[in-house]
């Protein structure tokens, strides 16, 4: 007896929803036409499509995607794994990625790794369990299990923001090492010889590590026999306040520095403000550069010399590569190098 009321309540909830049959009746078309309009809009006449959309609005119908997915083996979703939710550059990439896929009828499901390989592995496993039609991952450094999961998933995989000689599927990005090396060569060509690399290096942040390596390689080529100068923090967040703290450390570690290359515009902005508080002239006494070309970088005084990276372009190209794969045009491995740009402003 105790189960009967619950059974009735469940039945009422189920029966109270608007069905596809209700939409068909309101639009004056068959259920098959409504189904085709929802799954393949281009197969329905414009007149019927308009009538069905109006009926959906009038009846407040919500399409049961789960049922359609079971029938078609297609989820109309794409998974994305990013290192952190707090970095605006990754948000820009995901925004442009989402814009392209939204126009093609796909929804985005998002996971983040917090720069940890084990968290990335958990996110990949969880997202693949939702049966997405494709997956986009920022980064090319993964755990062995993550790589196995992705290769066996049977869906298109695109990695982004890095380049690698061994992509899982397709990859779009730029060389972080070459970008920072190009900035080092610029500062050396402008007469700076005591150049310091300063950055926050979090465990798992392969892009920051590649910038550090790129700087060291460039300096060894520019000044053979001299040890590259650097100040690396592992205990600081990626904030302007951290940039001010890092600037203090650089000045203590390298008192004769004539240029500082920061691994991020955020750090450089904080350092630039701190240099003014300390009465250190930029660029007269000390040149300064960042990485990322954030919107605020051109508004600083002096405006910040930096490396512009194709955050938006990576998102759009990753979406295109996934769409190709999801439409059956896999084409094997593909690497798209979107490059970078030195943006020379007043600070160095």
N, C-alpha and C positions, 0 to 999 in steps of 0.2 A: 504493500500500500504506500509505503513511504516514497517509492520510486515514481509513482504515477504523476504527482504534481510536477516533478522535474521534467518528466517526459512531455507533458502538455506544454510547459513553458518553452522547452526547446523547439517543439513543433510550431508554436506560435511565432517564435523569433524567425524560424526558417521561412514560414509561409508569409511573413509580413513584408519581405523584400520585393522590390520591383524586378521582374524577370525580363528576359529578352523578348518573350512573347508579348508582354505589355508594350514594349517599345515598338515591336512590329505592328501591333494593333493600332497604336497611336499614330504611326507613320503611314499606315495603309500599305505595308509591304510584307513580304514573307519573312520568317525568322532566318531563312538562309541568306536573304539579302542583308539583313541586319548583321549577321555573323560576318559576311564578306566585307561589309563596310567597316567593321571594327578591326578585322585582321588584315585585309588587303584593300584599302580605300580606293586604289586606282582601278579596281575592277567594277566599281559601282558608278552609275551615272551621276553627274553633278546634281541633278534634280532630286534623285533618291537620297544622295548623301546629305543634302540640305534638309530634307524632310526627316531623315533619321536623327540628325544632330538636334533638330528642334524637338523631336520626340524625347530624346535623351534629356534635354534640358527641362522639358515639361514634367517628365516622370521622375527626374532625379536618379536615373539609372546609373549604377556603378558596375562596370564590366567585371566579371569574374575571370581575371587573368589566369589564375591557377588552373582552372578547368581547360582553358585554351592551351596552356602550356603543356598539359598532359597529353592533349590530342596532337599537338603539332611538334612536340619535342623542341620547342623554341621558347625561351623565356622573355625575350625582348628586354633583357637587362644586361648590363656590362659592369663588371667589378673593377674597382680601382683601389690600389694599395699605395698610400703615401707615407713618408717618414713621420710627418707631424701635421697636426691641424693648425698650428700656430704660425706657420711660415707663409707670408703673403705670396711669395713666388710660386709655391706649390698650389696655392689657391687659384692663382691666375691660370696656371696650366690646366687644372681640373675644370675651371670655368669654361675655357675655350674648348676643351675636350667634350664637356657636357653639351655645350651649345651645338656642336656639329652632330652629335649623336641624338640629341633631342629632336632635331629636324628630321631624323630618320626613324623616329618612333621608339627610341631606346630610353630606358631609365637607368640611372647610375646607383650602384650600391657601393659604399665606401668603407674602407678599413684603414687603420694606420698602425705603424710598427714602433713608433717612438725610438727610431734608430736602433732597434734591437732585432737581431736575426730570429730569435725565438718568438718574439711577438709577431714578426712578419710571417713566420711559418704558421702560427695560430690563425692569423687573419686570412692567409691564403686558403687554409683548410676549411675555415668557416665559410668564406665566400664561395669557394668551389662547391660546397654543400648546397648552395642555393641554385646551382646549375645555371650560371650566367652563360651568355653566348660568346663572351670574350673577356679577357682580363688585361688591364694596363697596370704596370708596376713601375713606380719611380725608383730607379736604381738598378744596378746589374750585379750586385754582390748579394748572394742568397745562401742560405744553408743548403746542405746536400739534399735534405728531405724536401725543402721548398722547390728546388730544381726538379726533383723527381715528380713531385705532385703536379707541377706545371707542365712538364713534358708528357705526362700520362693523362692530362685532363681532356685531351681531344678537342680543345678549342683554341682559337687564335690567341697568342700571347704577344704583347708588345711591352718592351722595357723602355724607360725614358730617362732623360737628363744625363746619362753617362753614355759612353761608347765602349763596346767590348768586342774582342775578336771572336767570342763564342756566345752569341746571343741564343737565348732559348727559342725565340721565334724571330721577331723583328725588333729593331731597336732604333730609337730616334733621340738625338741629343747633340752634344758637342764635347770637345775635349777640355775638361777642367784644367788638366795639367798644362796644355798648350795655351789656354787663355791666360793663366797666371804668368806663364813664361813670357808671353808677348808683352805684358805689362812691365815685367822686370827689364826686358830689353828696351822698352820705351824710356824708363827712368834712367837706365844706364846711358842711353844715347843723349839724354838731356843733361848729362854731367854729374849725375848722382852715382856714387861709388860705394857708399856705406849704407846699403839698403837692407832693411829688416822686414822679415815676414812676421806678421802678428795675427793670431787667430785663436778661436775657440774650437778645440778638437774634441768632439764628443765621441765616445765609443760607438762604432757602427756607422758614423758619418763618413762614408767612403769618398764623397765628393770633396769634403774639406781635406781629407788625407791626400787626395790626388793633387789638390792645389798646393799643398805643402811640398809634395814630391816634385811637382812642376817647377816651383820656385827654386828648390835646391839644385835641380838639374840645370836650370838656366843660369844660375849664379856660378856654378862650377865651370860652365862653358865660357861665361863672360870674364870671370876672374879665376883662372886656373891656380890651384894651390891654396886658395883661401877658403876657409870654412864658412859656409852660408850662415848668415845671422838670422836668428828667429827667437820669438817669444811666444810660447804656446801655453794656453790656459786650458785645463781640463775641469776646472772647478767653477766655471762661470757660465751663466745663461747667455743666450744670444739677445742682448739688450744694449741700448745706448749707454746705460750705466756701466755695463760690463766693458764697453769700449773705452770709457774714461779710465776705468781701473787698469785695463790692459795697456793704455797709453802710459800710465805711471810706471808700469813694470818695464815697458820698453825703454823708457828714459833712464831707469835704474840699471837695466842690463846692458844697454848700448848707449852710453852717454854721448858718443860722437856720431850717432846716426844722422844721416842727411835725407833719408826717405823711409817711410813706413808703408808697406803694402798690407792692408787688412783683408781678411778672408771674406768680409761681408761689408756692405754699405752701412748696415746698422752699427757695427762696431766702429767703423770709420767716422760716422756722424758723432758718436759719443766722444771719440778721441779728438775730433776737430774742436768741439766745444771745450773740452778740457785743455787743449793747447792754448786756446784764447784766454782761459782763466789763469793759466800759468805764464802768460806773456811770451809764448813761443810763436814766432811768425811763420805762417804757412801761406805760400810756399817759400818765402825768403830764407828762413833758417832750416825748414824741414818740409819736404814734399810729402804728400799723403795721397793714397789711392784706396778705393774700395772694390767691391765685387757685387754685381747684381743690377746696377743702374735703377735703383728705386726712384719713385716719383719725387721724393723729398730731396734727392741728391743734387738735383739741379738748382734747388732753392736755398741750399746752404750758402753761407758766406765764410770763406770763398766756396764757390760751387765745386762739387767733388768729382775729380777724375776717377773713372771706374771702368769696369768691364760690363757691357750690356750683354745679357744672355737671352736666348729666344724662348722665354717661358711660355708665351702665348702660342708661338709657332710649334713648340713641342706638343702642346695639347691638341692643336688642330691636326698635325701630321699623325700623331698617335691614333686619333680617331679615324683618319682616312685609312691607315694601315689595318686597323681592326675591322673596319667596314669591308675592306677588300677581302680579308680572311673570312668574315662571317657571310659574305656573299659568294663564297666558294672560290675566290681567286687567291689561294694561299701563296703560291709562288715561292715557297721555301724561305730561307733566311734573307733578310734585307737590312742594310744599315743605312740610315739617313743622317748625315752630318749637317746640321743647320748652322754650324759655326758660331762665332761671337764677334763682338765689335768693341774696340777700344774707344771710349768716350773721353776725350781730352778736354778738361775744363780748367778751372783756375788753381786747383790745389796741388797740381803736380804735372 
